[in-house]
Amino acid sequence: MSFSRLPALLLAGSISFSAVLFAADEKEKKDASVSGPNPTQSQVVVPNSKYDDIALFGRVINFIEKQYVDKVKTHDLVHGAIKGMLETLDPHSNFMPPDIYTQLKTDTAGKFGGLGIEVWVNKEGILTVVTPMEGTPAWKAGIKPGDRIMKIDGVSTKGMSIVEATSKIRGAVGTEVKFSVAREGAPKQLEFKMKRVTIDVKSVKLEMLAGGYGYIKLNHFQEKSSSEVKAAIAKLESERKLTGLVLDMRNNPGGLLDEAVEVVNLFVDSGVIVSTIGRDKEDKDVKSARSGVARLDFPMVVLVNGSSASAAEIVAGALKDHKRALIAGQRTFGKGSVQTVIPLAEDVGLKLTIARYYTPNGVSIQAKGIEPDIILDDLDPEAMKKLRKKVRNVSEADLKNHIEAAAEREKNAKDDKDEEDEKNSVAAKDAPPRMLDPKDDYQVQQALNYLKTMNFKTPQTATKAISMQGAPTK
């Protein structure tokens, strides 16, 4: 995107705004009246009609400064007005005062202090959890996707922007923060108390599964994530050549666009990966794959869910459109807009939505998400065990007043315990989540089943790509 005209526009706005304030102030001195300035005079100050509202804004600030019951700072009024202006646009466009602007610079380095939680403001204006990061304080405390954060340290989140909420969630390592959370199905608000820690986001986890099928969990798109995925494939193939790959992007909130493009390029050898189009439809930025980089010699299944967002959706959409991978799981979050950070001063910035993402087939992700090829419910392994019913023939054990065997007495005792556990199901539902084990994960196992039944043929271009990279170690 080009912003060559932006400084000039900002400067023009500042000049007009200053002129309005000056004119309004002079008018006030002349007539000492509480009535508004003469409309004719405002037209003289701002001859172009597009600045009429800015003139009105200047007059409002002038009257607040002169007549509000308490003394106020112009600085605070202007910052508050800019914040309100951005809130009329979309949840991802925000004004960033010094404390928040400084904090933003730490976001993409992969290391920061906080709780390990991704949030957004939903269409009702409620601060909502996208996902807690695995192993972090929020994850261990039992915070779940979809939870609505009503208060932070007793302060209502109503009207908070994402950047404001983030600044309150983060703080000095070791300090506590309290959440009041509304959860669907819970009779009352849930209270959580967590300690801030240094969050060191590990973007990639890997495991070799039976039959030569690799599993890679991609948690976030940060600096060097694509290199880490490539290294993970090499490490998996140090054991044996991959038969297939499960790329798990569930609960991946996104991150750096360039890293998402590079991850796609690891598996797609040519063509468009993603397009971004702004207000001017001619102002189109297209990211395409570089040939000779991709691995095309094994089938793939990509796992996504409702907390897979932004860069994760770009990867899923590209792999789906190129028919390089089967997308399985649940519809993704639908964050398909592009933001840029514009420095307004040395310590103040503007985060502004400037474009929308489009998949290689020209489909917008915004508010729609990526529809998986195969819908997979996320089922808890323990719940699955309880739901399984074994069909058997009638036996001695079914007869009235039969003599119980020792093993049967133990089983009945266990059944009684299971019934007690079922009574406490609500409490169990709110317990911290289990650490992900791909060998015991229902969706991962289903993805493996699909991989095993795929009629996959290595494209001719894959042989050339492998020879350029060097044959994988068996």
Secondary structure, 3 states (H helix, E strand, C coil): CCCCCHHHHHHHHHHHHHHHHHHHHHHHHHHCCCCCCCHHHHHHHCCCHHHHHHHHHHHHHHHHHHHCCCCCCHHHHHHHHHHHHHHCCCCCCEEECHHHHHHHCCHHHCEEEECCEEEEECCCCCEEEEEECCCCHHHHHCCCCCCEEEEECCEECCCCCHHHHHHHHCCCCCCEEEEEEECCCCCCCEEEEEECEEEECCCEEEEEEHHHEEEEEECCECCCHHHHHHHHHHHHCCCCCCCEEEEECCCCCCECHHHHHHHHHCCCCCCEEEEEECCCCCCEEEEECCCCCCCCCCCEEEEECCCCCCHHHHHHHHHHHCCCCEEEECCCCCCCEEEEEEECCCCCEEEEEEEEEECCCCCECCCCCCCCCEECCCCCHHHHHHHCCCCCCCCHHHCCCCCCCHHHHHHHHHHHHHHHHHHCHHHHHCCCCCCCCHHHCHHHHHHHHHHHHCCCCCCHHHHHHHHHHCCCCC
